[in-house]
Amino acid sequence: MGKTTDKGPAILIHGGAWHIARRDRAAHTAGCREAALAGWERLEHGGSALDAVEAAVRVLEDNPRFDAGRGSYFNKEGRVQLDAIVMDGRALDFGAVASVERVRNPISLARLVLERCEHNFIVGPGAEAFAVARGMSLCDPADLLGTHDTGSWSPAVALGFGRVPVAISGGDTVGAVAMDVEGHLAVATSTGGTPDKWPGRVGDSPLVGCGAYADDQAGVAAATGSGESLMKIVTSKSAVDLMAAGRTAQQAADAIVAQLWQRVRGYGGVILIDPAGCVGLAHNTPNLAYAYVLADGTMAAGVEFSPNSTPGRAEGLAAVREDI
Ligand code: GLY
């Protein structure tokens, strides 16, 4: 990565860092491409970075392939509980929600919190009540169930309240980072969290600085992977701080993923855009699905493989693949 955008517009999205089975890779790539193009359409018509990341993440939430919105993993009670955040790099403002069960597109509720709430972060039934108070309709929790076959993890298993294996072949949290034509930065992150999570468990994704951070003066970052580890190193803010100190997006991405392993033995990935408009991506999980569109029209989408270049990554690969 490290492509230069000539200072925007640009959008980079991911469909989650974990193992993605060979049979699922084309579908993950197609889903990421569709999401990046939805965001790009906003940007090329002069829309804001905030509009672009929300549009992109809505597409991923609606696609049951990904662990966000419809098709998210089930918790120990067989229920879907969703978390999301949007952050606007102009004034460091953000909106976040967690543990919502009746919201079809949590990213749009997070944006509603950003724009029409005196608070920044609301959870559970309170967040759902806020949605209704602002005119957003709630969905049936059943609307969030996926329909695709994901092997050992399936709605049928979860609806029977069966425990699901922790190692699954699928995506993880989704996220988008964008720079608009005016050079403003924004990020959106949405997730169903980890499979078989404890009810009420919240990971890094909706936590400002952990799952997402945007600062027009320094850069923008979105994280994916094991929230318990990503929180400990405040992954997204730490990555943005590296860019503020002069690292390019790709250098910061590589450094923060190395730190994730070295400091807390964590697995995950990040996507970044620096203030010069360069994009960066790194992960230490076996795979990461992604797509981007740059100012010069360059478009790419695919499933990244870990370069397996550090002992941490190698150990991670072995540990993860044993379970699959
Ligand atoms: N990174 C998503 C989570 O741990 O919830």
Residues whose N, C-alpha, C, O or C-beta is under 5 A from the ligand:
A	BS01	LIG	T173 T191 G193 T194 G203 D204 S205 T224 G225 S226 G227 E228
